[in-house]
Structures are given as C-alpha cells and as structure tokens.
Amino acid sequence: IRRKVTIAAVYAMQTPVLILDEPTAGLDWRSVEELMERVVELHRRGRTILLISHDMNLVAEYAPRCLLLRAGEVLANGPTREL
C-alpha cells in the first residue's frame, strides 16, 4: 500500500517529467495493470515518462523507446521494437 500511495502522490504532482524507478516491484499483476494504464494516460496527455525497470516484458509492452545500460554504459538506444 505504501508504494501505491507514493505513486499516487507523484501522479498528483503534475510535473512535466515523471521518473518511475521500478514502480511495479512488489505489486500484484492487477495493480501493475492499473498503474500502467495511468502511466499510459499521462503519456497520452503529453507527460514525459522515464521508466527504470529490469522487467523486460513490461518495457516491451509499454515503452515506445528504450535506453539499455550496463555498468553505466549505453548498450543501445532507440525504438523498443528495434532493440
């Protein structure tokens, strides 16, 4: 619940850029879907979303663009479907 409250508070801030660091960690699948629906809606409304995740399935489903890093070095940068 604490994670959901934190995410809701950040969501309400209405900043132009939203940085989400492993936002789905510890959430059940239903909560993940609800959260990501909100994130998609924010993106549709023009907000920039920076999603940091180790969950490549989540990234593949929701991120139109991807920057892959290893040990601080850029391995790839481009449209997710091309990576």
N, C-alpha and C positions, 0 to 999 in steps of 0.2 A: 504493500500500500504506500509506503514511503516513496518509492520510486515513482509511482503513478502521480502522487501529489506534487513531487518535484517537477515532473514533466508537465503537469497541468499548469504550474506556476510559470514555467518558462514559456509555455504556449501562450499564456495570457499577456506576456510582456510586450508582444507585438514588435519585436526588434526586426530589422530588415534581414538579418542573418541569424539562423538558428543552428547551433552546433550541438549535435547529439552524439555523445561518446558511449557506445554500446548500450543504446536505450532499451533494447529488448532483453538484455541479460536478466535472467530470473523471472521473466514473465511467461505465463502460460500462452498457448497459441491464440486463444481468443483475445487476450489482452494485446498481444503483438499485432493482430489484425486491426483492432480498434485504434491503436496508436498509429500504425502506419497509414490508415485511412485519413487520420487527422493530418499527418505529415504531408501526404499527397495533396490534400486540400490546401494546405498552406502554400505548397509549391505552385499549385494552380493559380493561387491569388498573387503570385509574384515574389514570395519569400525565397531567399536563398537558403538551402538546407545543406549542411555539412554533416554527413553521417559517417561515423567512425565505427567499423564493425569487423569482426572476424567471421561473421556468418555470411558466407558467400552466396547461399541461397537467398537470403534477404536482400543482399546487394543486387544480385541478378534480377530479382523481381521488381525492386523499387528504384534503383539508382540508374538514371539515364547516362550518367558519366561516372568514371571511376579513376582514381589515382591509387596505384598499388605501391606500397612502400615495404622495404625490408631493411632493418637496421638503419633507418633514417635516409636511405637512398631510394630514389624513384625508380621503380622497375618498369612501370607502364603508366600511361596517361592517355585517356581517350574515351570514346563511347563504350559503355559497358559491354554491349553485344559484340564489339570487335575485339575485346580483350578476352 
